[in-house]
Amino acid sequence: MPLKKLKKKYRKWEPHLLIADELLSVIIILAITLLRPDYLFIGVYVLIIPYLILSRRTRLLPNLVISSIIAIIWTYLASSMYDYNHVYITILGMNAYPLFGWAIGLFGVYMIFSHYGYRFKKCRFTKKLLLFCLMYWILLIIAETVAYHIFNIHDLATAAYSGLPLCNCMHAPHWMQAAYFAMGPIYFLIIELKSRYDSSRI
């Protein structure tokens, strides 16, 4: 199918897909109260693939692969910094909760942001990057605050460090906090570079 027709068809279904994505996000958040977070994140990760296939968005699968690679690299490098007050599955020495949490989180934020891509079409790259960072940082702080204060998920390995002001979450050394805030922009830059490379090949 030609690219113009594909974009037109996507715009027709875009509002429905946005509602579906946001509804799925709410269901995942509510499900944490019933299921162990690591089991939930693993289940959600596995279900993302058929969800993208059913919603005819298989073009987003490479984005999931990229978020997974970033999550693996980060969780491996920072594996000694994760020791929660709950017992979670470990995979090759990596804690499954942050591993799948980062993979799903990065992918999910970009997927929601991409729904507004046509509105940002005329925006410069720097403005799009700033808008994505703003969305990512707000959602990151909300997620960390909810996980810490409502779901009582505490990282004992970094508990001695001070958290962010006001929300009192993300208790970790400054380099780790900086990495949390940087992973979103890094992911966005990689996806945008990939998109431009793919467009140049058409």
N, C-alpha and C positions, 0 to 999 in steps of 0.2 A: 504494500500500500504506500503511495506517495506520502512524503513527510507532511505536506500541507493538509491532506485529508486526515492523516493520523492526528495532527494537532487539533483540527476542527472537531473530530470525533471525541477526542479527549476533553475538550472544553465543554461539550454537551453533557458528558457524564461527570465532569469535575465536581459539581456541588454534591452529588450523591456519594462520590468517593471520599470527599472531605468529611462528610457526616459519618460515613462508615469507619474511616480512620480514627476520628475523634471518639466515636462510640466505643471502638475497640480499645482505645487508650484508657477510657473511663472504666471499662470492664476489667482491664488488667490491674488498674489501681485498686479497685474494689476487691478483686480476687486475692490480693496480698493478705487481706484479713482472714481468708479461709485456707490458703495454701502456703507452704513454705516458699519464700521468695526464690530460692535457687531452683526448685522444681518448677515453679511458675515460669521463670525466665527461660528455662530450657524448653518447656512446652511451647511457649510463645514463639521462641526462635524457630523451632521445628515447623510450627504452623504458618509462619510468615511466607514460606515458599509456596504452599498451595493457595494461600490467600492472594498472593501476587498473581499467580497463574489464573485463578478464578476471576480476578478483577482485571485481567488482561494487561498487567503491568510488569511483564517479565523483564522489560528493559531496565527495571530497577534492581534486578538480582545482582548485577556487578557492584552496585552501591552497598548491598548487604555484605558482599564478599570483602569490600574495602573496609567497612566498619568492623568486620570480624577480625581482619588482619591487624588493625589498629588496637582492638581490644586484646588480642592475643599478645602482641608485643608489649603493651602497657602492663597487663596483668602478670606477664612473665617477669618483666623487669622489676615490678613492685610487689612481687609475690610475698616477700617478707613483711610487707606493710599491711597485710590483710589477715586479721585474726579476730573474728567476730564473736559477740556474746551468744551467738547461736551456732550450731554445728551445720556446716554446709558441705556439699559435695566438692571434692577436689579432683581436677582432671590434669594429669601430668604435673602435679605440684601446684596447679593454679586453682584458686578458689572460684567455683562456678558462679557465685553471686555477682561479683564485679565483672567477671569475664563475659557472661551473657548479658548482664545489665548494660555494660558499655556498648556492646555490639548492637543491641536493640535500641538503646537510647540515642546513639548517634544517627542510626538509620532512621528512627522514628521522627526525630526533630527535622532532619532534612526532607523527609517525605511530606511532613505537614507544611514545611516552608515552600516546597516545590508546588504546592497547590496554588500559591500566590505568584508563581513564576511569571505568568502573563502580565500581571500588574506591575512587575518589576522589569519588564522587557526593555523599556527605554532608560532604565536606571544604569548609571555607570557601575562598573564592577565593584569599586570601593564602597559604593552605597549599598549594594546588595550584600557585600561581606559584612558591613556594619549592622544591617538589618538582621542578618542571620545570627551574628554574634549576640545581638540584643535578645533575640528570641531564645537562643541556646542558653545564654547565661541566666536568664530569668527562670527558664524551665529547670536548669541544673540546680539552682538555689532552692526552688520549690521542692524538687524531688529529694534533695538532701535533707531539707527541713522536715518534710513529711516522714521520710524514712527514720530519721533520728528521734523526733519528738512524738510521732503518732504510732509508728510501728516498732519503736524501741530497737532499732538496728544500730548497734554501736560497734565501731572498730576498736577493739581493745589494744591493738598494736600501736595506735596513734592517739589513744584517749588522753594522754598527758599533754598533748599540744592544744593550744587555744583554737577555738573555732572562729568562724566568720562573725563579725560584729552584728548585732541586732538579732539575726536568726539563730546564732549559737549552734551552728552545724558545720560539717566538714572539718572536724578536728583532725588536723594533719600538719606536718611541717610545711613551710611556705613553698618549697619546691614542688611538693605534691599538690597543693592547692593551685599553684600556677599551671601545673600539668593538666589538672581537671578543666580549668578555664581555657587552656590552649587546644585541647583535643578537638573541640567543636570547630574552631576556625581552620585547623589543619585538615580535618575531614572535608570541610567545605571547599578548601582550595584544591584538594586532590580531586574531588568530584567535578569541580568546574573545569580544571585542566583536562580531565578525561573527556568531558562533554565537548569542549572545544576541539580536542583531537579527533573525536568521533565525527563532529560536524565537518571538519576539514577533509575527511575521507569520503564524504557523501558526494 
